[in-house]
Amino acid sequence: MDKRTELGELGEFGLIDRITAETKKYHDSTVEGVGDDAAVIDVGDKYMLITTDMLVEGIHFNLMYAPLMHLGYKAAIVNFSDIYAMNGDVTQITVSIAVSSRFSVEAVEEIYKGIHKACELYQVDLVGGDTTSSTSGLIISVTAIGEVNKEELVLRKGGKENELLVVTGDLGGAFMGLQVLEREREVFKDNPEMQPQLEGVDYILERQLKPEARKDVIHFLKELGVKPTSMIDVSDGLASEALHLCKNGELGCVIYDEKLPIDQETYNTAREFNLDASVCALNGGEDYELLFSVKQEDFDKIKGSEHMTIVGHYTDKASGCSIVDRGGQSIPLTAQGWNHFTEEGEEK
Amino acid sequence: MDKRTELGELGEFGLIDRITAETKKYHDSTVEGVGDDAAVIDVGDKYMLITTDMLVEGIHFNLMYAPLMHLGYKAAIVNFSDIYAMNGDVTQITVSIAVSSRFSVEAVEEIYKGIHKACELYQVDLVGGDTTSSTSGLIISVTAIGEVNKEELVLRKGGKENELLVVTGDLGGAFMGLQVLEREREVFKDNPEMQPQLEGVDYILERQLKPEARKDVIHFLKELGVKPTSMIDVSDGLASEALHLCKNGELGCVIYDEKLPIDQETYNTAREFNLDASVCALNGGEDYELLFSVKQEDFDKIKGSEHMTIVGHYTDKASGCSIVDRGGQSIPLTAQGWNHFTEEGEEK
């Protein structure tokens, strides 16, 4: 270990590439390993899906504004979302939790109430886990197990040129909810007597604190007889996810700014914060919506659905990934979005 | 949350009982949930096994003496051990890791080298995970997936009165290795110029820093045609594990102090530390051996095996759990052992 490379130099995805470079495969049952929303294991009649996510205090949440029950709920949901992104159904989870002695038994119970609530709503069995001490913060690590009929599996790769890119729900809300919570935290720090200003932002706060996973859309698509050709969940922002799909599928894409589904509350709050709502939608993260591609001939089946918006289409790889702004100008799509968050970024 | 119960009042197992009390089951495929070494999921021809364990810096390891590669190796092994304890084989793992910026990319690579090494030796596929930042310490959360033929599954329950209790390898070594490392850490803190005294303790240091899981025993038992009737891995000390087996199987047990397998190095080091080697074997923890029961008629098949030692037998539940000391006296077995660690505990 003579050389020291800072983690920030590589970023999360660069680090994952590096630490998994040595990965070998010993079992034929391993169909897909690292590199999709979940691993795929052949168990005979079906594929089993496995995904895991860790939430760390001070990084993923702040206990000053995240209620413990919501936190447990969210820890489960973010993992469910990865299973739905494979077009599968979640069946079991395990939950590991590390807590310091500043937490009481009742506090840990609150977290589990949220987990049980998510399990009840999404019909998932809590089958195991680990509880341990921590020297400082709270850590929740969840592994979700799912299943999918073999012919129904959808990967990040698999899309084709000219197929439509569809996103569920609306985007940027969770990010704007976080901005409001952070603002109120600052206000509270300066003046603990102040009442937080949280009127008229219920929706975006819920998007941030108690997100849902799109199990409904997976079932809805089955009813419509539409099988996505590629899919990913939107956890890091639409831009980052579109780039993942294109990288895995060896494709390019065009996204249209004017098509981005943005809730009025998200839009208004972005204006208030002098932020461009489209940038928030592209890069905000934590929306836990689904981004997927469908064949052109499925257009009629999904157009007009309140759950889904066509935001663009795949192109050939050589054309790269771009976003077309409201003036018709094409701008390269980057994981940080086509524009950084700036004070001047207000929509005009 | 009016009432505040300290975590220490309940202990880990009490806490698990409380937070899983609300657990409901929605899927018939969930055969066994919380309460065994691994969860059991029916996937058709076979059972799939899932287990998860979290290692937290400052609680489970100290980076002053735990080399990063060994740490990665150990994080994998402790999970493998839980799958073997179900009489299954490990097939895949996922690894989630939280690191602060004081870690370099090269440091994280060292951890993964250990994980890859364990995967290679035990023939396991690394199929996923999560990498994230941490505000303070290093956290490694591993989930292991395994499989077992349905008729070969062994649970904690299932044993019967008079069946023999067998433990693999030897006990107490990992605990004594930890004592040596802690002593040297104290010496180093006081005088950084001092060379650590680690001669003649290679075996117990390896037991602590780079343990192995007993995949070999699982295969060995199959060759012998012996199927354990109940099994658990020895992670918290023989006493704690025997109590788990008896609780789950609604049985009692007798363990014989003189039968406890203790390596000479463990014994010598215990003497040096004025500790009773038997107490270390019963309560030391982290041995990652297997404790299981076999039918009386299998005695001939396993007697004389260098891998296994018969340490006692099951009794009826009403008789409780006890240990018979070298003087022939029967003492109730407790999770803290039949004697606490004391300065006066030296073997006479």
Interface residues (C-beta under 8 A of the other chain):
Chain A: M1 K3 R4 T5 E6 L7 G8 E9 L10 E12 L15 I16 R18 I19 T20 E22 T23 K24 K25 Y26 H27 S29 T30 E32 G33 V34 A38 A39 I41 V43 G44 D45 K46 M48 I50 T51 T52 D53 M54 V56 E57 G58 I59 H60 T91 Q92 T94 S96 I97 A98 V99 S101 F103 S104 V105 E106 A107 V108 E109 E110 Y112 K113 H116 C119 E120 Q123 V124 D125 L126 V127 G128 G129 D130 T131 T132 S133 S134 T135 S136 G137 I139 S141 T143 I145 E147
Chain B: M1 K3 R4 T5 E6 L7 G8 E9 L10 E12 L15 I16 R18 I19 T20 E22 T23 K24 K25 Y26 H27 S29 T30 E32 G33 V34 A38 A39 I41 V43 G44 D45 K46 M48 I50 T51 T52 D53 M54 V56 E57 G58 I59 H60 T91 Q92 T94 S96 I97 A98 V99 S101 F103 S104 V105 E106 A107 V108 E109 E110 Y112 K113 H116 C119 E120 Q123 V124 D125 L126 V127 G128 G129 D130 T131 T132 S133 S134 T135 S136 G137 I139 S141 T143 I145 E147
